[in-house]
Amino acid sequence: MSFDTKTAVGSINQNLPGCIVEQEEFRGETTLVIKRERIEDVATHLKENLDFKFIVDVTAVDYLGIKSPRYEVVYLLHRFGADYDDNVRLRLKVRLTENELRVSSLTGVWKGADWLEREVHDMFGIEFEGHPDLRRILMPEDYDHYPLRKDFDVRNREPSKKSFERALREVGADYKPAS
């Protein structure tokens, strides 16, 4: 008997009832929308009981003006099976409102989630509770904006300019702003 997403979904429903808010199937891919407060439980169950040992990616989506809640954190997971047919990919999503941009960190489940969560934090401003080192990874620490949010104004270069000028002064670069 080969392992598939139906087996994973059945196991989650049996062992963690009520965690799955919604299930979507599209082009042979399964997406599970998980309750925000239960994502760590579901992730732990998938890894420890169903051998989803690899977190492929963590990202987010901003649905400003399209749907509510505005944000989704997306986790792509992979299970390497003994046979090719037992390789399974699963997508988990957690929906977040603008007022509650917090979700549990999965670094305790998969160490590989570390820098992936930092990138999402840096680009979207989503807080991963319990993350061991949640600092900006791409943008300067004093940068007050989140470039992948839909309401980020790419034409307003002043915040970026000020932040980078400060950084150059701190390292003692011979920098003189353009007149």
N, C-alpha and C positions, 0 to 999 in steps of 0.2 A: 504494500500500500504506500503510495507516495504522499508526501506532505504538501498541502496547498494552503491558500489563504483561508479557505472555509474552515480548515482544521484550526488555524490560529484564531479566527473570529469566534468559533465555537468554544475554544478553551478560555478566551477572555470573558465571554458571556457567562460561562459556567463558574469560573473562579473569581471573577471580579464583576458581578452583576451590576448593571446600571452605569458602567464606565463609558460605554460607547453611546454617543449622542446620535450619531448618524453614520450610515455606511454607504459609500458611493462606489459604483463599478463603472469603469470607462476603459474601453479598448483593452480589456484583460488585466487592468490594474485595479487594485483595491485600495481605497482610502477610508480610514476610520477617523471620524471626528470624536475626540476624547474630551471628557470633562476636564477643565483646567486643573482642578485640584487633584485629579487622579492620574495625570500623565506619568508621574514617577512610578506609581504602582503598575501601570500597564507596561511601561518600558522594562521594569524589573522582571515582570512575569514573562515577557517575550524573550528576554535574554536568558534568564535562568531556567525556564521550563520548556521553551520552544526553540532554543539555540539561535536566536537572532543575535549573533555575536558582533555584527558590524553595523555601525551607524555611518551611512554613506554621506549624508548632508543634513544640515539644519539651515533653514532659511525662513523668511517671512514674506508676507504679502500684505500690502496696504490697499484696501478696497474703498478708499475715500470716495464718497458720493455714489458708490455702486451698490454696496450692501452693508448691512450691519449684523454683527459687530464689525468694526472697521478692519481689524488685524487678524491674521492667522499666522501662527508659527507652524512650520511644516518640517516634519522629521522623515527622512527616507532611510529605511532599514533593509538589511539584507541577511538572509539565512542561507548559508552554504550547506547544502545537503550532501549525503554520501553519493547519491546519483544526481545526474543533471536535472532530472524532473523534480528533485527535492529542493532545488534552489528557488527561493521565494523572496520577492520584494514586497514590502508593505509600506504604505505611506500613512503616517499619523498626522493629524492636524489638531491644534488647540486654538480656539477662537478667543480673542481678547478685545475688550472695549477700550476706548481712549482713556477712560478713567481707571482702568485696571490693567496696566501694561506690565504684569508680573506673571511669571510661570516658574515652576520648579526647574532647577538645573538638572540635566541628566548626566553631568560629569561623574557622578557617583555610580552610574550604571555603565556608561561607556566613557572612558577617558578621552576618546576621540572627539567627544562633544565640546571639549574645552575651547579651542580656537574657533570652532564653528559658532558657538553661542556668543563668543566675544565679537565676532563679525556682525552678527544680527543685532547685538546690543549697540555696537558702534554705528551701524547704518540706519537702524529703526528706533533706537531708544528703548527697546524692550529689556526689562530687568529679569535676570535668571537667578532666582533666589537660591542661595546655597552654593553659588559658583565660587570656586576657590580664588579667582583672580580676575574679577570682572572689570577690566580697564579697557579703554579704547585701544584698538589694534591698528587702525588705518588712519584715523584722524587724530589731531593733537588733543591732549587731555582737556584743554580749556575751550575747545570748540563746542558751542552751545546748540548746534543744529544736527539733524539726522538726514543725510543726503538721499536715502532711498524712500523717504516718506513722500507721498504724492503732493503734499503742500510745501515741499522744499522749493524755494525760489532759486533756480540755477542762475538767474541773471544778476542776483544780488551778490556781488563778490566781496563786499566790505567785511563781513564776518570772517571769511577765509583769509582775506588779505591781512587783517589785524592779527589773527591767530598765527599765521606764518611769519609775520614780521616779528612778533614776540618771540617765537621759537628761534629765529635767526639771531636776535639780540642776545638771547640766553646762551647760545653757543659761541658768542663773540664773533660772529661773522661780520666782515666788513660790509655792512648792508646800509644802503642809503635809498629810501623810498623814491620812486620816480615822481617828478614834479608834475 
